[in-house]
Amino acid sequence: MRIDGRKNNEMRPIRITRDYLKYPEGSALIELGDTNVICTATVEEKVPPFLKGMGQGWITAEYAMMPRSTGVRINRERGKVNARSSEIQRLIGRSLRSVVDLIGLGERTIWIDCDVIQADGGTRTAAISGAYVALAEALLHLKYNALIKQLPLYDYLSAISVGIFSGIPILDLAFEEDSKAGVDMNVVMTAAGQLVEVQGSAEDKPFSREQLNYLLDLAAAGVLEITACQKEALGPEINELIETSAKYYSSQEG
């Protein structure tokens, strides 16, 4: 049994609330145990200068920890973003871009903002999973307003942490586990099981290829659970559009 009584392959309770805020084109609150992240998606009818006239869109992200999201107050990031936040927001942006047809998006930018209001481990992975829901809602907004023909999504996308704690592989690390883990890994994956990014490191001694494979299998099981939660939050209508879009792009690859 783990610190919070979970089994080694058991996730913390997860809940995603879609359309959480009034003004953004897409928004979601994701609650993963005691980690809570507000994710928004804002549509901007222009692209960065390096993409102007290229006939494609862009997705970019910003990430921040709110001052009392942890046990001690964190200073707000004013001006220069710290290295950790910068690395995480790049991760969120490239993860979401991996499942979006940027040409189908058209020459517009979707800004993803992820604000951690309470942190207990897994904030970057929760941010990716919640941001996908906000993104899908923003794309639905574009479709309803006849700005795109179909949702330019290849698949669902989510992320989860895995690691080795006291010599045992575990799924979805809370902060107390993450801070003491011998191996810490974040896995970004599609619902079809395709890997988008794997960030893993040994904090103690090296780990084997066999252990790596086991951790990836653990992550895949977690991703299926998160995907089910995303589908429940999005509802039947948008899920049907996503699945139709995924089938379309799959047939194009074939």
Secondary structure, 3 states (H helix, E strand, C coil): CCCCCCCCCCCCCEEEEECCCCCCCEEEEEEECCEEEEEEEEEECCCCHHHCCCCCCEEEEEEEECCCCCCCCCCCCCCCCCHHHHHHHHHHHHHHHCCECHHHHCCCEEEEEEEEEECCCCHHHHHHHHHHHHHHHHHHHHHHCCCCCCCCECCCEEEEEEEEECCEEEECCCHHHHCCCCEEEEEEEECCCCEEEEEEEECCCCCCHHHHHHHHHHHHHHHHHHHHHHHHHHCHHHHHHHHHHHHHHHHHHC
